[in-house]
Amino acid sequence: MSTIRTRFAPSPTGYLHLGGARTALFSWAFARHHKGTFILRIEDTDLERSTPEAVQAILDGMQWLGLEHDEGPFYQTKRFDRYKEVIAQMLQDGTAYYCYSTPEEVEQMREIAKAKGLKPKYDGTWRPETGKTLPPIPEGRKPVVRFKNPTEGVVSWDDMLKGTITIDNQELDDLIIARQDGTPTYNFCVVVDDWDMQITHVIRGDDHVNNTPRQINILKALNAPLPIYGHVPMILGPDGQKLSKRHGAVSVMQYDSDGYLSDAMVNYLARLGWSHGDDEIFTREQIIEWFDGNHMSKSAAQWDPKKLNWVNAHYIKQLDDESLAAAVAPRIQARGGDTSIVDLKAVLALFKERAETLEQLADEAMLFCSPFKAADSELLAQFVTPEARLLVNDFAQAADNLTQWTSEELTRIIKETLAKHNAKMPALGIPLRLLVTGQKQTPAVDQVLAIMGKETVLSRLKA
């Protein structure tokens, strides 16, 4: 087999969405597995809708996911001379022709075909045929250029996921490959790019299945080699409907903002439409090792936010303390918290076992990183009773004498204080939490007090 060359070719008319990110991942992993080349191409021929912001959003998303490209990014708008060169050659070879029909006339042709029970398409008025006389060219009207699609036979390909797909050529229109202003169209640019960039495998969403026979016919007209196509089923929302914003179909960078780790997102996206036995958790290296183009699902995958959270929680637990602190610190600071006043690694270790996102960790860490706010007076009146004050005072005296301020030592004096007063844990634990943190519920009180530090704990109790 020749060197594998895959591509990810998004249109910069919006953010990099989840379906696009998964397509990029599959194309990247397939190339990496076969020690091939992964190409990034920006299909920006839609001049009205393409924006620099959308281009940057795609580049940012690819970088965050860690899907580094080997070549590119290539921009179609910088290749217009090449497209015009190919169109000129096709016009000369007779595989393309000028069409002077207006959009209104073409629409009328389609309506007439529909009325006759035929497939609505352009009727070939300007298509040159042997012995056919074309209409006179309308004065002052600029033509489009159409591809002269074969009218007989079929176009067929063996899809990596769907098996053999066959389309009758009579079903296909004579595609416009250049607009009146001379700008080339999407399906044509894709073909020339895949040809010039020597793409061997095209992995993309199955919303492109209808484009494939048209693109294959153009490639054949150019005597260009055909890539192998693989059309991946779409991702559905939890309710089985098309994935939309209400399901979380937002920019992949939104998931970065929401506190998801890129390794977790790559892992979860890979599992949406591909499997390796019963494995649910796998590293990038394992994806590359196993992603050989087999075991991609033929049915639509379903987006499951709870599953994503479960995967993300796993990766948070696996992250070393240094990396976790570096990832969460900016989020705490964005909340107005001060990470310099605590041992942040110890704080995060306290919460990481139950955290699903970095944002959740940042919220929890504010207990230690924000200015102290006294508990609600009603809570204090309810739980810091005269009896509770006796326990707290005894605990504070014992704590003041500690030479080692550790959770183990704090646990010891908590137990001794409770035993002395024949009391149960809530009788001391809740007042301690309220007086030291201002909150009724926190993680284990001994660990919270240990992280808070002796000076802070005792000054708040005395206050």
N, C-alpha and C positions, 0 to 999 in steps of 0.2 A: 504494500500500500504506500502511496506517495505521502509526503508529509501532510499531516492533518492541519487544515487552516479553517478556523471558525471565526464568526464575527458576531458582535452585538451591534445592532444598528437602530438606535432609538430616534424618534422624531422629537425635536426640542420644542414641542408645543405645550409642554406642561412638565410637571415634576417626574422623577423616576418612580413609578408606582410598583406595587408588589409583583404584579405579573411580569413586568419588564425586568425587575431585579432577578426573578427566578429564571427567566430566559437567559439573562446574562450569566448567571451562575452555572446553568447547565452547559452553555457554550464554552465557558471558561474551564469548567471541570473536564469536559470531554477533550478539549485541546491539551490541557495539562496531563491528563491520563496517558494520552498518546504521544506525549513529548512534542506536541505540535505548536502552532502559533495562534494566539487569540488577538483579534483585531477589533478596535473600537472605531465605529463609523457614525458620524452625526448626519442624519438624513434631514437636512434643513432646507429642502427645496420649496416648502410651503412658506414663502417669504412673509405672508401676512400674519401667520400664526406663530412662526418660530421667533424666539426671543433669546437674547444673551443670558438673561436670568435663568431660563429653562435649560440652556446649555450648561451653565454652571451648576445647576441643581443635579443634572445627570452626572457630571464629573465628580461632584461632591459625594453623591450617592455611591458611585463605583469605588471611590477612594475609601469611604467609610466601610463598605462591605469587604474591602481588601481584594477586589477583583481587578488586579493590575493587568493592563493590556501590553502586548508585545509590540504592536504597531498602531499608529494613530495617535490621537483621534484624527480621522480624515473627515473633511467637511464637503458635502456635495456641492455647495455653492461655489467652492473653489475649483470645481472640476467641470464647469459649464463648457469650456472649450473642448474638452474631451467628448462630452456628450454630443455636442454639435458636429464634431468630426465623424462620430459613428452614425449619426442621423443622415449626414450628407452621403456617406458611403451606402447606407441602406436605400436612400432615394435613388442613387445611381444603380444599385443592384436590382431594384424593383421589388424589394421586400418592404418598402414603405412608400407612401404617396401623399400628395397634398389633397386636403379635403376642404372645400369651401362652404360646406353646409353650416348654417347658423345653429346655435343651440336650440332655438325654437323649432327649426326644421327637423332636427334630430329627434326632439321630443315628439313631434307630430308623427314621425316614422315609427316611433315606439308605440304610440297609441294605436296606429293603424294595425301594427303587428299583433298587439294585444287583442284588438277587436276580432282578428282572424284566428285567435287561439294560438298564435305563434309566440316565441320568446321575444320580448321587446328589446330590439337592438337597432343599431344603425343599419340602413338597408343597402349600403355599398354604392350609393349614387356616384361617388367620385373614385370608386375603386377601378383601376385600369385592368382590363381583361382583353385578351386577343379578340379582335373584331368588334370591340365595343367602342362606340363614339361617346365621349364625355361631354357634358353640358358646357356651354360657353362660360368662361371664367367671369364672375360678377365683378364689375368695375369697382375698384377701391376697397375690396374685401380681402382681408388677410386670412390666409388658410391656417388650419392646424395640420400637423403631420400625423397620419395614422399608420399603424403597423398592419401589413397585409397578412392577416392571420390565415392559416390553411383552412379551406372549407370542407375538406374531406378527411377521413380517417379519425383517429383519436390521439389524445395526448395522455400518456400513462407514466406513472412513476411508482417505485417501491418506497413507501414512506417508512421511516424508522419506527414509528409507533403504530400507524394505521394500516400498514400492509399496502397492497397494490391499490392505487386509486386511478381510475380511468374516466376521462371526460371526452365527450364527443366534440370535435372541433366546431361543429355546427352550433354548439351552445355558446360559443365565444364570439365576442364582438371584435371588430377591427379597432383595437385600442388606440386612443390618442397618445402619442409619445412625445409630442411637442405642442405647446399651446400657441395661440395666435401671436403672442409676443416673443415666441421663440424659446421660452423656458421649457426645459424637459420635464416630464411627469414622473411621479414616484416609481411606478412599475418599470419604467424604462431605465431610470438611473440605477435602481437596484440591480438590474441585470448587468449593466456595464460595470458597475462596481464589483459585483461578485466575479465577473470575468477577469477584470484587470487585477483584482487582488487575489486571484487563484483560490477562491473559497472552495473547499472540498465538501463541507457539511454545513447546512443551514438548519439550525435548531431555533424554532420560533413558535409563537402561539398559533393555535388552530384557527384563529380568525383570519389567518393568511392563506388558508387552503384554497380559497377562490382565486387568489393571485398567482398561485404556483403554476397552473397550466399556461397562463398567459406568459409568465416569465420563461418557462421552459421553451415555448414556441419561439420567443424572441432569441433566446440563446441558440436554439437550433438554426435560426435564420442567419445568425452571426458565425455559425460553425464553431461555436464555443463549447467547451466541455461542460457537462451538467453536474452540479453538486448533488450530493445526497440530501434529501429533505427529511426533516423530522418535525411534525406539528404537535406541540404539547397542548393537551386540553386545558381549558381555562380554570381559574381558581374561583370557587363559589363561596358565598358568605355562609355563616353558620346556619342560616335558614334555607340553604339550598338555592338561593337566588344569586344572580350575578353580583359579584363583589362590588360594593359601592362605599361611599364615604362613611355611611352609617355603620358599616361593618369594620371600618378601619382601613379602607382603601385610600390611604393618604401617601404622601411622599415618604420614601424609606427614611429620609432624614428626620421626619417627625418621630420615628421610633427611636432615633438617637436622642432627640430632645426629651422623649418620654422615659428615657432611662433603660433602654435595652442595649445589650452588648452586641457588637457586630458579629462575634463568633456565634452567639445564640441565634441571631437572625439568619445567618448563613446555614446553620444546622437545621433550623426549622423550615426554611425555604426549600432546602434540598429534600426534605422529607415530604414536601407537598408535591407528589407526582413522581417520586422515585423512592426505591427502597433497597436496603441491603439486609436481607433476612428480616429478623425482628428487631434489629438495632434501631434505637430512637436517638441516641446520643453518639455523635461522631465528630472527629476533628476535621479541619480542612485537609490535612494530609491523608486521612482515611477516605474522604470524599474523592480526592484525586486518585487514590489507589484503586477505588472500587468503581468509579463512574466510567464505564466502558461503552455506554450507549444502550446497554440492555437494562431491563428492570424499570424502565420508565412506564408510568401508568397510562393506560389507554382511556381511563375515565377521569372526569373532573375531580380535582382535589377540593377539599373543604377547609376554609380558613377557620381556625379555632383559637381565639384569643387566650383561653385558659391553658391550652397546650403550649402556646408560645410563652406564657408566663411561667409555666412549669419548666420549660427548657431554659429560660433566662435565669430562673432561680438556681438551677443546677450550675450554670456558668458563673453566677455570682459566688456561690459556695466554693467553686474551684479556683477562683481568682486569688492570687497571693495578696497579702495585706497591703504591701506597698502599692501595687497596681490599683487595688480597690480604693485606697485612700486618694490616690491621684485622680481617679475617675469621679469620685464623689465630692471632693473638696470644692471644685468650682460651682457645683450645684448648691452646696451649703452657702458659699459666699454670695451666690445670686439671690439667696433668701435673706441676706443680711447677717448671716452667721459668721462667727470668728473661729476658724479652725486652729488658731495658734494657742488657744487657752486650754486645749485638752490634748490627750493622746488620741488622735483621730483613729489610728489603727485599732486601739483598744475599744473605742466607741463602736466602730463598725463591726468588730468581732462579736460585740454584744447583740447586734441586730441581724447580721448577715444570714443566719440560719433560717430566718423566716421571711426574708425580703424577696420580693419578686422583681423589683426594678431598682435602678440606682436612684430614681426620684423618691421612691419609698424610703430608701436608706437615708437620703438627705433630709427628708421630713423627720424621721426618727432621731437623727443626729442633732437636730436643732434643740433637743432636750438639754444637750451639753454645750452647744455652741452659741446660744442666744442669751441675752440678758435675763436674769431671774425675774419671773413674774409670780407674785404671791397667789396662792390658791384662793378660790372664791370663798367669801366669808361664811356662806352657808355651809360649805363643805367643812371648813375649819371648825365651825360651831358643832357640826354633827359628829366629827371624828376626833378632834383634839379636845377631848373632855378632860375634866380634872384627873380622872383615873389614867387616861392616856398620857397626861403630862408627867405623872409620876414615873411611868415606864420610860418616856423619852428622856427625862432628866437623869435617870439611872444609866441609861444607854450612853448619854452624852458624857457623863463622868468617866465611865469605863473606856469610852472611845478616846477621850482626852489623854488617857494614860498609855494608849497603844504606841509601841515603838515601831511596829511594822503595820503600815496601813494597807492591808490586803483583804481580798474578799473572804479568805479563810478566817482571818482574825476577826473580821467584822461579823461573820456568821457565828463564831464562838461567843462573842459578847451578846449578840442578839439572843441566842439560845439561853445564856446565863440570865439575862434580864427577864425573859419570859418565865423561866423556871422559878426565879425569885418571887415573881408576882403571881405564879400559877395561872398564866395567861396564854392565850393562843396567838399564833402569828399575826392575824389581821389586827389585833389590838395594838401592836407596835408597828407593824409593817405599813399600814395605811397612814397613820400619823407621820411616820418618818418620810414617806413619799411626799405627802402634802407639804410638809414644812421645808423639805430640802429641794424638791423639784417643782412644787406648785401643782403637781398632777396626782390624781388618785391611782392611776394605773401606769406602771413602768415595767421593764424587765426586772429580773431578780434584784431585790433591793440591796443585797450585799455587793453585787457587782456594780450597780449604779453608784453607790456610796464610794466604792473603791476608786472608780474613775473620777468622780467629782473632786476627790482629794480631801485630806483631813481639815485643812484650813477653811475651805468653802463649806463643808458639811457642818462643822462645829459653829461657825459664825452664823449660819442660817438657823440652826437649832436654838442658839442663844437669843437671836433676834426675835 
